[in-house]
Amino acid sequence: MKPVVSAFNAWTCIVISVFAIVILSAIGSMFANNNHTMMGSEEDPEDGGKVAAAVFGAVAVYGAFLLFCGSQAFLHQRQSQHGEIALR
């Protein structure tokens, strides 16, 4: 199987996805626990659980990106070990 994206794009996507998963998981857990820093103002949402569900949905999307880009990076790694010439 051949990779769809370049190795640079795959590794960039991996790094961005990991950071996004970590940061959004922290934000989602704060909304899920009705943390006062997220829910303390009058302009903040009423239901922290619904906001947390939306944020965790975004975490799932970034998880899918991470799996796809990880598989692309794996394919590039496997190709380079077999001595194939990479056109960049």
C-alpha positions in Angstrom: 0.0 0.0 0.0 1.3 3.5 -0.9 1.0 6.5 1.4 -1.5 9.2 0.5 0.3 12.1 2.1 4.0 13.0 2.4 6.0 12.0 5.4 6.4 15.6 6.6 2.6 16.1 6.5 2.0 12.9 8.3 4.4 13.8 11.1 3.0 17.3 11.3 -0.5 15.9 11.6 0.7 13.5 14.4 2.2 16.3 16.5 -0.8 18.6 16.1 -3.2 15.8 16.9 -1.4 14.8 20.0 -1.4 18.4 21.3 -5.0 18.8 20.4 -6.1 15.6 22.2 -4.2 16.6 25.3 -5.5 20.2 25.5 -9.1 19.4 24.5 -9.2 16.5 27.0 -8.2 18.9 29.7 -10.8 21.4 28.7 -13.5 18.8 28.3 -12.8 17.3 31.7 -13.1 20.8 33.2 -16.5 21.3 31.6 -17.6 17.8 32.6 -16.8 18.5 36.3 -18.4 22.0 36.2 -15.1 23.6 37.1 -15.5 27.1 38.4 -12.9 28.5 35.9 -15.1 27.3 33.0 -18.6 27.7 34.5 -18.2 30.6 37.0 -19.2 33.5 34.8 -22.6 34.7 33.7 -21.6 34.4 30.1 -20.5 30.7 30.4 -22.8 27.9 29.2 -25.5 26.5 31.5 -24.9 22.8 30.9 -21.3 21.8 31.2 -22.1 18.2 30.3 -23.3 19.1 26.8 -20.2 21.3 26.1 -18.0 18.5 27.4 -19.7 16.0 25.0 -19.0 18.4 22.1 -15.4 18.8 23.1 -14.9 15.1 23.5 -16.4 14.7 20.0 -13.6 16.9 18.8 -11.1 14.7 20.7 -12.5 11.7 18.8 -12.0 13.4 15.5 -8.4 14.3 16.4 -8.0 10.6 17.4 -9.1 9.5 14.0 -6.6 12.0 12.4 -3.9 10.6 14.7 -4.7 7.0 13.5 -4.7 8.0 9.9 -1.5 10.0 10.0 0.2 7.4 12.2 -0.6 4.8 9.5 0.8 7.1 6.8 4.0 7.7 8.8 4.3 3.9 9.3 3.9 3.3 5.5 6.6 5.9 4.8 8.9 4.2 7.4 8.3 0.8 5.9 9.0 2.1 2.4 12.3 3.7 3.4 13.5 0.5 5.1 13.0 -1.4 1.8 15.3 0.9 0.0 12.7 2.5 -2.3 13.5 5.8 -3.9 11.2 8.6 -2.5 10.3 11.4 -4.8 9.8 14.6 -2.8 
